[in-house]
Amino acid sequence: MTCWRRLAEWTKAGVWPRLHEVLLAQLRGANALDFSPAAVDGSHIRALEGEPRRDEALSTGVGRAANIT
C-alpha cells in the first residue's frame, strides 16, 4: 500500500515529468542521445475530437489508384 501511495503522491507532485526533463538534460549534456534511428509514429495517439466529419475528410478521388509495379 505504501508503494501505491508514494506513486500517487509523486505523480500528483509532478515528479515524473521533472525527472524526465533532468535525465534528458544530462544525456544531452553528455552528447549521449542519438535520434538517427528514431521514427515518429502517431498511430497510438487517441483522437480526442473523434472521427473527422465528412466535409473535413480529404477525397482520395474516383477509381482505383494507379499500379506502379
FIKOL-705741 format. One record per atom (N, C-alpha, C, CB): residue number from 1; atom name; x, y, z. Coordinates in steps of 0.1 Angstrom, whole numbers. Each point is the difference from the previous one (the first is absolute). Glycine has a CB too. Layout:
> NUM, CA, X, Y, Z
...
***
This chain:
> 1, N, 8, -12, 0
> 1, CA, -8, 12, 0
> 1, C, 9, 13, 0
> 1, CB, -18, -13, 12
> 2, N, 29, 12, -5
> 2, CA, 9, 12, 0
> 2, C, 5, 3, -14
> 2, CB, 7, -6, 24
> 3, N, -4, -4, -31
> 3, CA, 5, 3, -14
> 3, C, -10, 7, -8
> 3, CB, 14, -21, 1
> 4, N, -27, 16, -1
> 4, CA, -10, 7, -7
> 4, C, -2, 14, 4
> 4, CB, -11, -22, -3
> 5, N, 11, 24, 16
> 5, CA, -2, 14, 6
> 5, C, 11, 9, -5
> 5, CB, -12, -10, 20
> 6, N, 25, 5, -19
> 6, CA, 11, 8, -4
> 6, C, -1, 3, -15
> 6, CB, 14, -10, 18
> 7, N, -17, 0, -26
> 7, CA, -2, 2, -15
> 7, C, -10, 11, -2
> 7, CB, 6, -24, -5
> 8, N, -17, 24, 11
> 8, CA, -11, 10, -1
> 8, C, 5, 14, 4
> 8, CB, -17, -18, 4
> 9, N, 24, 18, 7
> 9, CA, 5, 13, 5
> 9, C, 10, 6, -10
> 9, CB, -3, -8, 24
> 10, N, 13, 0, -29
> 10, CA, 10, 5, -9
> 10, C, -6, 4, -13
> 10, CB, 16, -15, 10
> 11, N, -27, 8, -15
> 11, CA, -6, 3, -12
> 11, C, -7, 14, 2
> 11, CB, -3, -25, -6
> 12, N, -4, 26, 17
> 12, CA, -7, 13, 3
> 12, C, 9, 12, 1
> 12, CB, -18, -13, 11
> 13, N, 30, 10, -6
> 13, CA, 10, 10, 2
> 13, C, 8, 4, -13
> 13, CB, 2, -8, 24
> 14, N, -4, 0, -34
> 14, CA, 6, 3, -13
> 14, C, 15, -6, -1
> 14, CB, -14, 20, -1
> 15, N, 17, -30, 9
> 15, CA, 13, -5, 1
> 15, C, 5, -6, -14
> 15, CB, -3, -5, 25
> 16, N, -6, -3, -31
> 16, CA, 4, -7, -12
> 16, C, 3, 9, -12
> 16, CB, -15, -18, 8
> 17, N, 7, 28, -11
> 17, CA, 5, 9, -11
> 17, C, 13, 7, 3
> 17, CB, -24, 3, -6
> 18, N, 25, 1, 19
> 18, CA, 13, 7, 3
> 18, C, 12, -9, -1
> 18, CB, -13, 15, 16
> 19, N, 11, -28, -11
> 19, CA, 11, -10, -1
> 19, C, 3, -2, -15
> 19, CB, -8, -11, 21
> 20, N, -2, 10, -29
> 20, CA, 3, -1, -15
> 20, C, 8, 11, -5
> 20, CB, -22, -12, -2
> 21, N, 18, 25, 6
> 21, CA, 8, 12, -5
> 21, C, 14, -1, 5
> 21, CB, -21, 13, 0
> 22, N, 24, -17, 12
> 22, CA, 13, 0, 6
> 22, C, 8, -11, -7
> 22, CB, -8, 8, 22
> 23, N, 3, -19, -24
> 23, CA, 7, -11, -7
> 23, C, 4, 4, -15
> 23, CB, -12, -17, 15
> 24, N, 2, 23, -22
> 24, CA, 3, 4, -13
> 24, C, 11, 11, -1
> 24, CB, -24, -6, -6
> 25, N, 23, 15, 16
> 25, CA, 10, 11, 0
> 25, C, 14, -6, 3
> 25, CB, -17, 16, 8
> 26, N, 18, -26, 1
> 26, CA, 13, -6, 2
> 26, C, 5, -8, -12
> 26, CB, -6, -2, 24
> 27, N, -3, -5, -31
> 27, CA, 4, -8, -12
> 27, C, 4, 10, -11
> 27, CB, -15, -19, 7
> 28, N, 8, 30, -8
> 28, CA, 4, 9, -11
> 28, C, 13, 7, 4
> 28, CB, -24, 5, -5
> 29, N, 26, -2, 17
> 29, CA, 13, 6, 5
> 29, C, 12, -10, -3
> 29, CB, -13, 13, 17
> 30, N, 11, -26, -16
> 30, CA, 10, -10, -2
> 30, C, 1, -4, -14
> 30, CB, -3, -8, 23
> 31, N, -5, 15, -32
> 31, CA, -1, -4, -14
> 31, C, -3, -15, -2
> 31, CB, 16, 19, -5
> 32, N, -25, -24, 13
> 32, CA, -3, -15, 1
> 32, C, -13, -3, -7
> 32, CB, 14, -2, 21
> 33, N, -20, 11, -28
> 33, CA, -13, -3, -7
> 33, C, 3, -1, -15
> 33, CB, -13, 12, 18
> 34, N, 8, -22, -24
> 34, CA, 1, -2, -14
> 34, C, -14, -3, -5
> 34, CB, 24, -9, 2
> 35, N, -30, 19, -9
> 35, CA, -13, -2, -5
> 35, C, 0, -4, -15
> 35, CB, -8, 17, 16
> 36, N, 19, -21, -21
> 36, CA, 1, -4, -15
> 36, C, -8, -12, -3
> 36, CB, 22, 10, -1
> 37, N, -23, -20, 10
> 37, CA, -8, -12, -3
> 37, C, -15, 2, 4
> 37, CB, 21, -14, 2
> 38, N, -25, 26, 3
> 38, CA, -13, 2, 5
> 38, C, -10, 2, -11
> 38, CB, 10, 9, 21
> 39, N, -23, -12, -18
> 39, CA, -11, 2, -9
> 39, C, -11, 6, 8
> 39, CB, 7, -19, -16
> 40, N, -15, 28, 10
> 40, CA, -12, 6, 7
> 40, C, -12, -7, -5
> 40, CB, 12, 22, 3
> 41, N, -20, -27, 6
> 41, CA, -13, -7, -4
> 41, C, -11, 5, 9
> 41, CB, 13, -20, -9
> 42, N, -23, 26, 3
> 42, CA, -11, 4, 9
> 42, C, -12, -9, -1
> 42, CB, 8, 23, -4
> 43, N, -7, -35, -1
> 43, CA, -11, -9, -1
> 43, C, -6, -4, 13
> 43, CB, 9, -7, -21
> 44, N, -1, 8, 32
> 44, CA, -4, -5, 13
> 44, C, -7, 11, 8
> 44, CB, 18, -16, 0
> 45, N, -19, 28, -6
> 45, CA, -6, 12, 7
> 45, C, -15, 0, -2
> 45, CB, 22, 13, -2
> 46, N, -29, -12, 13
> 46, CA, -15, 0, -1
> 46, C, -5, 13, -6
> 46, CB, -1, -14, 21
> 47, N, -9, 13, -30
> 47, CA, -6, 11, -6
> 47, C, -10, 7, 10
> 47, CB, 3, -11, -23
> 48, N, 0, 22, 28
> 48, CA, -8, 7, 10
> 48, C, -13, 6, -6
> 48, CB, 21, 5, 13
> 49, N, -20, -1, -25
> 49, CA, -12, 6, -6
> 49, C, -8, -10, -8
> 49, CB, 12, 21, -2
> 50, N, -9, -34, 3
> 50, CA, -8, -10, -8
> 50, C, 4, -1, -14
> 50, CB, -18, 4, 16
> 51, N, 10, -11, -24
> 51, CA, 3, -1, -14
> 51, C, -3, 13, -7
> 51, CB, -6, -24, 1
> 52, N, 13, 27, -12
> 52, CA, -3, 12, -7
> 52, C, -14, 0, -7
> 52, CB, 25, 2, -4
> 53, N, -31, 9, 3
> 53, CA, -12, 1, -7
> 53, C, 2, -2, -14
> 53, CB, -9, 16, 17
> 54, N, -2, -19, -25
> 54, CA, 1, -3, -14
> 54, C, 6, 12, -7
> 54, CB, -19, -16, 1
> 55, N, 15, 28, 3
> 55, CA, 5, 12, -7
> 55, C, 15, 3, 3
> 55, CB, -24, 9, 0
> 56, N, 29, -16, 10
> 56, CA, 14, 2, 4
> 56, C, 9, -11, -6
> 56, CB, -7, 11, 21
> 57, N, 1, -22, -26
> 57, CA, 8, -11, -5
> 57, C, 6, 4, -14
> 57, CB, -14, -17, 14
> 58, N, 26, 14, -16
> 58, CA, 6, 2, -13
> 58, C, -4, -10, -10
> 58, CB, 20, 11, 11
> 59, N, -24, -7, -23
> 59, CA, -4, -9, -10
> 59, C, 12, -7, -6
> 59, CB, -20, 14, -5
> 60, N, 19, -27, 3
> 60, CA, 11, -8, -7
> 60, C, -3, -1, -14
> 60, CB, 4, -13, 21
> 61, N, -14, 19, -27
> 61, CA, -3, 0, -14
> 61, C, -9, -12, -4
> 61, CB, 22, 11, -4
> 62, N, -26, -11, -8
> 62, CA, -9, -11, -5
> 62, C, 9, -11, -6
> 62, CB, -19, 17, -4
> 63, N, 15, -29, 6
> 63, CA, 7, -11, -7
> 63, C, 12, -5, 8
> 63, CB, -7, 9, -21
> 64, N, 14, -19, 15
> 64, CA, 11, -7, 7
> 64, C, 13, 8, -2
> 64, CB, -11, -22, -4
> 65, N, 20, 20, 13
> 65, CA, 13, 6, -1
> 65, C, 8, -6, -12
> 65, CB, 0, 5, 25
> 66, N, 9, 2, -30
> 66, CA, 8, -5, -11
> 66, C, 9, -11, 5
> 66, CB, -1, 23, -12
> 67, N, 3, -32, 3
> 67, CA, 9, -11, 4
> 67, C, 14, 4, -4
> 67, CB, -18, -18, -4
> 68, N, 27, 18, 13
> 68, CA, 14, 5, -3
> 68, C, 10, -12, 0
> 68, CB, -5, 22, 11
> 69, N, 0, -34, -12
> 69, CA, 9, -11, 0
> 69, C, 2, -5, -15
> 69, CB, -6, -7, 24
***
